[in-house]
């Protein structure tokens, strides 16, 4: 009997623990997940209206065979419809010291490419940003719904990293609401 009462007391404690947790509000969700450090990228395309792009932290490799990557984009993005129409995009992985470039691509609207050197990616023609530590040239393969975002899967057509140097550039990182750099 005492064995059963022990389980009942434990169950009450577990229920109380979950009941007393802070709710999962968008602000709390962002604050907690901000503890996960990410690299910083800019996703770009080029259409009849010219180049377009947005800053993106939710980028990842997905598959080696076939070579696939994935990024998430908010449904309210003004750049996504342009990427969707062209069916192509390029991911520029930003390097340490490119914080201002990231900020300019993080805002909605305006010509984000003013004064930003770039060149066409070899397979799709989407812009590769100068100074990127790596770039990945892709075609949209699939798009899935994911809450207030879309999950975009891209098939890699071409890619490259900064030239092989004795001291290659470090990536730009984002952690707990701030840009970061790798330590020594």
Secondary structure, DSSP 8 states (H G I E B T S, - for coil): -HHHHHHHHHHHHHHHHHHTS----HHHHHHHHTTS-EE-EEEEEEETTEEEEEEES-EEEEETTTTEEEEEEETT-TTHHHHHHHTEEEEEE-BTT-HHHHHHHHSSSS-TTTT--EEE-TTT--EEETT-SEEEEEEEEEEEEETTEEEEEEEEEEEEES---TT---B-EEETTEEE----
